[in-house]
Amino acid sequence: MKLASFATGPGQAKRVGALLESSNATFLVDLAAAYAAYLWERSPSVDAADIARSRVPGDMRELIVVGDGRFEAPQQAFEHVRLLLQRGQSVEELQQQGLLFRTAAIHFLPVVPRPGKVICAGVNYRSHAAEITDAGVAEKPPHPVGFAKFPSVLTGHEVAIEYPSSTRKLDYEGELAIVIGRPAHNLSRDGALGVVAGYTIFNDVSPRDIQFDEMDKGMLLLGKNLDGCGPLGPYLVTSDEVPDPHALRLTTRVNGEIRQQASTADLIFGCDELIEYWSQVTLEPGDVIATGTPGGVGIFMDPPERFLLRPGDVVEVEIDGLGVLRNQIVASTKQSAT
């Protein structure tokens, strides 16, 4: 399944939906509402809605916890809506019942709106290492390196990103991201992928001038944590639909121009190795691990000024089977703090 966190509009209640594609439109199945309908058909009860909310909560992180990362109740809800369509109910009727919402008419949230942790791998593609230094990666490093991103930084698919007033060098970084499904501590590499709930797309939008100034001092915080600089989504694709996360094509486009194109086979540390290493800290359901970005980021292009982001730019990150994460950069409405 392809799961999404959404609301009917900005500031409205969180919901979890599953992507349903038709010949002329795409929809999200409201999984809590659909599960209540499924329960009611099996055994009419005034408690159906309450039971549905407990088994299919509207928060993705809670949903992962309740289902132990396996999504059995959501699958039943999704299949129930498909059965209703097969029986002859129309899309319009299911929309009127609150079971279906057009993706074009909803507000996408970060696919995990408030993960406990967002861990980001740094310099984890051979192509990215090669553009940073001519030497590239002669030998595999002893372990991954990375940084943390605050959950509050995350934003959703199709949500505009305000160009931060404190930077003049905003950049893109398309990435594959892992979402943890079950508690994990000190895992071995062999069992690491078994705790994955699914995979999604991440764009580590980075103010390079702030980032590099901090890194010169041996630290990195603000340079990866400005508001809105963490699009995540649009879908959490369950792990059963991603047989090999190391065989996916990633493409980043800016205004339709390809900037990054790589296979996850080029990762220096694979998904299993990243989970193994960072499970020294207990990983919890809903935690996100971003696996790093390939070569082609704007700051290392020539000249960088042509490739760095500007207000009006549209950034798309596409990964095989996971969809397209799209965001537009817009002019800031805030005053700089500096």
C-alpha positions in Angstrom: 0.0 0.0 0.0 0.9 3.6 -0.5 -0.1 5.5 2.7 -0.3 9.2 3.2 -0.9 11.6 6.1 -3.4 14.3 5.1 -6.0 16.8 6.2 -9.0 18.2 4.4 -7.3 21.6 4.7 -4.6 23.5 6.6 -5.1 23.2 10.3 -7.7 20.4 10.1 -7.5 17.1 11.9 -4.8 14.6 10.7 -6.0 11.5 8.8 -4.2 8.6 7.2 -5.2 7.5 3.7 -4.3 4.9 1.2 -3.7 5.7 -2.5 -6.5 4.5 -4.8 -5.9 5.2 -8.5 -8.6 5.3 -11.1 -8.5 5.9 -14.8 -8.9 9.7 -14.6 -8.0 10.7 -11.0 -6.3 9.6 -7.8 -7.9 9.4 -4.4 -7.1 8.7 -0.8 -9.2 6.2 1.1 -9.8 7.6 4.6 -8.7 4.5 6.4 -10.5 5.1 9.7 -13.8 5.8 8.0 -13.3 2.8 5.7 -12.5 0.5 8.6 -15.6 1.6 10.5 -17.7 0.8 7.4 -16.0 -2.6 7.1 -16.8 -3.4 10.8 -20.3 -2.1 10.4 -21.0 -4.4 7.5 -19.6 -7.4 9.4 -21.5 -6.6 12.6 -23.6 -3.5 12.8 -22.6 -1.7 16.1 -22.7 1.8 17.4 -19.1 1.1 18.5 -17.8 0.7 15.0 -16.4 4.2 14.7 -14.7 4.0 18.1 -13.1 0.7 17.4 -11.9 2.0 14.0 -10.3 5.0 15.6 -8.4 2.7 18.0 -7.2 0.3 15.3 -6.7 2.8 12.6 -5.7 6.1 14.3 -5.4 9.3 12.2 -1.7 9.8 13.1 0.8 7.8 11.1 3.2 7.2 14.0 0.3 5.9 16.2 -0.9 3.7 13.3 2.6 2.1 13.0 2.7 1.5 16.7 -0.8 0.0 16.9 -0.2 -2.3 13.9 3.4 -3.2 14.9 4.4 -1.9 11.5 2.3 -4.5 9.6 -0.8 -2.5 8.5 -3.3 -5.4 8.7 -6.4 -3.2 9.6 -5.5 -0.5 7.0 -5.3 -3.3 4.4 -8.8 -4.6 5.4 -10.2 -1.0 5.2 -8.6 -0.4 1.7 -9.9 -3.7 0.4 -13.4 -3.0 1.7 -13.5 0.2 -0.4 -12.3 -1.7 -3.5 -15.1 -4.2 -2.8 -17.7 -1.4 -2.6 -16.6 -0.2 -6.0 -16.7 -3.7 -7.5 -20.3 -4.0 -6.2 -21.3 -0.9 -8.2 -21.0 2.0 -5.8 -19.7 5.0 -7.6 -16.7 7.1 -6.7 -19.0 10.0 -6.1 -21.1 8.0 -3.6 -18.0 7.0 -1.7 -16.9 10.6 -1.6 -20.2 11.7 -0.2 -19.8 9.0 2.5 -16.4 10.4 3.5 -14.6 7.3 2.4 -12.7 8.8 -0.6 -10.9 12.2 -1.1 -9.4 13.4 -4.3 -5.7 13.9 -3.9 -6.0 17.2 -5.8 -8.3 18.5 -3.1 -6.5 17.6 0.1 -3.6 19.0 2.1 -0.6 16.6 2.3 1.2 16.5 5.6 4.7 15.0 6.2 4.0 11.3 5.8 5.1 10.9 9.4 4.0 14.2 10.8 6.0 14.1 14.1 8.6 11.3 14.1 10.5 10.9 17.3 13.8 11.1 15.5 15.0 12.1 12.0 18.5 10.8 11.4 20.2 11.8 8.2 23.2 10.1 6.6 25.9 12.4 5.3 28.0 11.8 2.2 26.5 8.3 1.6 26.6 8.1 -2.2 29.8 7.5 -4.1 28.8 10.1 -6.7 28.3 12.7 -4.0 31.6 11.9 -2.3 33.3 12.3 -5.7 31.8 15.8 -6.3 32.9 16.9 -2.8 36.5 15.7 -3.3 38.3 14.5 -6.4 39.5 11.5 -4.4 35.9 10.2 -3.9 35.8 7.1 -1.7 38.9 5.0 -2.2 38.0 2.7 0.8 34.7 2.3 2.6 34.7 4.4 5.8 34.5 2.4 9.1 31.0 3.6 9.8 28.3 6.1 8.6 28.3 9.7 9.6 25.2 11.9 9.9 23.2 14.6 11.7 19.8 15.1 13.2 16.9 17.0 11.7 14.1 18.3 14.0 10.7 16.8 13.5 9.2 20.4 13.4 11.2 21.1 10.2 9.3 18.6 8.2 6.7 19.6 5.6 4.4 17.9 3.1 4.1 17.2 -0.6 2.9 20.2 -2.6 3.4 22.5 0.4 5.3 25.7 -0.6 8.7 26.3 1.1 9.4 29.8 2.0 13.0 30.8 1.0 14.6 31.5 4.4 15.6 35.1 4.8 18.8 34.2 6.6 20.4 32.4 3.6 21.5 33.2 0.1 22.4 29.7 -0.9 19.5 27.3 -0.7 20.0 23.8 -2.1 18.2 20.6 -2.8 19.1 17.0 -1.8 16.8 14.2 -3.0 16.9 11.1 -0.8 15.4 7.8 -0.1 14.1 7.6 3.5 13.4 4.6 5.8 10.5 4.6 8.2 11.0 2.3 11.2 8.1 0.0 12.1 9.1 -1.7 15.4 11.4 -0.9 18.3 14.9 -1.8 17.5 18.1 -1.7 19.6 21.6 -3.1 18.7 20.4 -4.9 15.6 22.6 -7.0 13.4 22.7 -6.1 9.7 21.0 -9.4 8.8 17.8 -8.6 10.7 17.8 -4.8 10.1 15.4 -4.6 7.2 12.9 -6.6 9.2 12.0 -3.6 11.3 11.2 -1.4 8.4 7.6 -0.2 8.1 8.2 1.2 4.6 10.0 3.7 2.5 9.4 7.3 1.4 11.0 10.3 -0.3 12.9 13.1 1.5 14.3 16.4 0.3 17.0 17.7 2.7 16.7 21.4 1.6 19.9 23.0 2.9 21.0 26.6 3.4 24.6 26.0 2.3 26.1 29.3 3.6 24.9 28.6 7.1 25.7 24.9 6.9 29.3 25.4 5.8 29.9 28.2 8.3 28.8 25.8 11.1 30.8 22.9 9.7 34.0 25.1 9.7 33.5 25.3 13.4 33.0 21.6 13.8 29.2 21.8 14.4 26.0 21.5 12.3 22.5 22.5 13.6 20.8 25.5 12.0 22.3 24.7 8.6 20.0 21.6 8.4 17.0 22.8 10.5 15.4 25.9 9.1 11.6 25.9 9.0 10.0 24.0 6.2 13.3 22.6 4.8 12.4 19.0 5.1 9.7 17.8 2.7 8.8 14.1 3.4 6.3 12.1 1.4 4.0 12.0 -0.4 3.6 8.3 0.5 4.9 5.7 2.9 5.2 2.7 0.6 4.9 -0.4 2.8 8.0 -2.6 2.8 6.3 -5.6 1.2 6.1 -3.4 -2.0 9.8 -2.6 -2.0 11.6 -5.9 -2.4 15.0 -4.3 -2.7 15.6 -0.8 -1.5 19.1 -0.9 -3.0 17.8 -1.2 -6.6 15.8 2.0 -6.9 16.3 4.9 -9.4 16.3 8.4 -7.8 15.8 11.5 -9.9 15.7 15.1 -8.8 14.4 17.8 -11.1 14.3 21.6 -10.8 11.8 23.2 -13.1 11.8 20.0 -15.1 15.6 19.9 -15.5 17.3 16.8 -14.2 19.8 17.6 -11.6 20.4 14.3 -9.8 20.0 10.8 -11.2 21.3 7.7 -9.5 20.6 4.2 -8.3 20.4 3.4 -4.6 22.9 0.7 -5.5 25.5 3.6 -5.3 24.9 3.9 -1.5 28.1 3.6 0.4 26.2 2.2 3.4 23.0 0.4 2.6 19.7 0.7 4.4 20.5 -2.4 6.5 23.9 -1.0 7.5 22.5 2.4 8.5 19.8 0.7 10.6 22.4 -1.5 12.2 24.7 1.4 13.1 22.1 3.8 14.4 20.2 1.2 16.3 22.8 1.7 19.0 20.3 4.4 19.9 16.9 2.7 20.3 14.9 3.2 17.1 11.2 3.6 17.7 8.2 3.2 15.4 7.8 6.1 13.1 11.5 7.2 13.3 12.9 8.3 9.9 16.4 7.5 8.6 17.3 9.5 5.4 19.9 7.6 3.5 21.8 10.5 1.9 21.9 12.2 -1.5 23.7 11.4 -4.7 25.9 13.7 -6.8 24.4 16.7 -8.5 23.5 19.1 -5.7 23.6 22.7 -6.7 26.4 24.0 -4.6 29.0 21.8 -6.4 27.8 22.6 -9.9 29.5 25.2 -12.1 28.6 27.9 -11.5 26.6 27.1 -8.4 24.6 30.4 -8.7 22.8 29.0 -11.7 21.8 25.7 -9.9 21.0 26.9 -6.4 17.3 27.4 -5.6 15.4 30.6 -6.1 11.9 31.7 -5.4 9.6 30.3 -8.0 11.6 27.1 -8.5 9.7 23.8 -8.4 11.7 20.8 -7.0 10.6 17.3 -7.7 12.2 14.2 -6.2 11.1 10.9 -7.8 12.0 7.4 -6.8 10.9 4.2 -8.5 7.7 2.9 -7.0 7.5 5.6 -4.3 6.1 8.5 -6.3 7.1 12.1 -6.8 7.7 14.6 -4.0 7.0 18.1 -5.3 7.5 21.5 -3.6 7.7 25.1 -4.9 10.1 27.6 -3.4 8.4 30.9 -2.7 9.7 34.3 -1.5 10.0 34.7 2.3 7.4 36.7 4.2 9.6 36.9 7.3 12.3 39.2 8.4 15.8 37.8 9.0 16.9 37.4 12.6 20.4 38.5 11.7 
